Amino acid sequence: MNSSTQMAVTATARRTPAERFRRQSRSRLFRADLLTVLAWSSVAFAVALWLADGGAAGFSTLAGSFTALGIVAGLAGMDLVLLMLLLAARLPVIDGAVGHDRALEFHRKLGKPSLYLLLAHGILIAIGYGMADGLDPFSELVALWVLVPDMWLAIVSVGLFIAVVATSLVAVRRRFPYELWYAVHLLTYAAVLTSIPHQFSVGGLFAEGTWQRWYWLAICIGTGAALAHYRFLEPLVATARHRLAVSRVVTEGPGVVSIELSGRHLDELAGNGGRFFVWRFLSPGAWWHPHPFSLSAEPVLFDSPGRGTLRITVRNLGRGSAQLARLTSGTRVAIEGPYGLFSTAARSRNRVVLIGAGIGITPIRALLESTPFEPGSATVILRGHSEQELYLGDEILELCRRRGATLFHLTGPRTAGGQSWLPESAVRSGHRLASYAPDIADADVYICGPSAWARSVIGEARAAGVPEEQIHNERFDW
């Protein structure tokens, strides 16, 4: 092999990881776009089926027009509710395309439109039926409640939807502990179940032999099956398969502990980088409290079948997490996941910049250990008020030395008013994010830390020319 051929082969080898990441990114973005098209198409398809079954005939009279508009609003509202459930079902196809936190963000955004459509459905139907019967809308609703067997369930369903949407508002949600909010949110399932009977028993909308009947039966059963499998069956199977138990609890700093767990088949959990799991520690007073934590290190394997240990690092941020420091050896652990896109699956470039603050440093440490990069093509930035807040800092330093990553420790207070994510000393010196990572515009940027701090970093990354698809930030707050 001559020198020119060797250089061509070497250049091709060097391009391979970058090309792989770009193909991976294009595929993920295509899947995200496809899911968006399918979601909105499902609403159009539901209305189109109704029109194909003669629904347009209802617009021939004024009363019929109100009734027809009410039916359209009900079909669209119910379709959005089922989409909401699928977005919260933790389907791998959705999680792998848009990430868990963005799926839940879309889920929340659909809450108000679906409620408004369902309310419009009830009001328009009452007006249309009332005009046909010579009654006012309120009297028509009372008549429907009394005379139609399943109608009371539909009205109860709307009331439940109102309760769920109202408690999902940010200002209201933050007043509740997570467990109470979650319990109220489970009413969504009750709301859907109580809404179904009247759809099939009132009028001929879903009459036997129509395409609409089979379509709605299919999507209702499919949605229910997806929820049952991914929200309940898979976590039970994973818990039984991995048999996780607490090995020991190690203090990492004030209010911060690492929990080491032993289990089986842990090789199946390796390589997940900063993706998170939902943990339930099956001890008195703690078993009912779910904790979304990332691994802070890749599993350490001992022998077949994947026996070994894994580790999470947590900070005391409330009553629930405070209990974890008192866990005893042998405590069994239930597990769900992994979830999210804070991992190599989100990579689109060969270069990578990892930025963490506070307890958000721990998934950065796991990602640093597992994501592939060439020596010199990774930058790690750790932010804390003091060196004590750079949790697992010694481990990260050793990983950077071994893998050839550039490491920056940025400590000290923020500027007055917290305008910048950087310490005040760096701001006074004129430093910006690009000062630490000059090639950041051609890198994947992973950011994990407190929400307000992360927004500041994201803003500066955008200002430095980093495209949106190269910025990766996973939120674990509810």
Disulfide bonds with the S-S distance in Angstrom:
none
